[in-house]
Amino acid sequence: RSPKKIGLSCTDDFAQTSLTMAVLDHSPITSSPNVLGGALVFTGTRVPVQTLLDYLNDGFTLTQFLEFFPSVPRSDAEEFLRILENKPE
C-alpha cells in the first residue's frame, strides 16, 4: 500500500487559518516569533509542522517521522493530521 499524499503545505490559506485557530485552543502546535521566526511547530519542540508534511509527501510513514524526531509526541502529530484531514473540500 502506498502512503497517502497529504499535498498541503503550511502556506496554504486553509492551513494557516485552521492552524491559527487551532493554536487558540489547546493544540499540538504553536507559533512564537522567538521560535524559528514564528513558524508553526509542534508544541514544546522546535520541529516545524511543515517538516511532517514534507516527510509524508516524500513517502515516509508517521512512525518513521517520529523516529527521526523523537521530541514530537505521536499524539500531537496524529492530532495535527486530524486537523488537516477535516479541512473543507
Buried (B, 14 or more C-beta within 10 A) or exposed (E): EEBEEBEBEBEBEEBEEBBEEBBEEEBBBBBEEEBEEEBBBBBEBEBBBBBBBBBBBEEBEBEEBBEEBEEBBEEBBEBBBEBBEEEEE
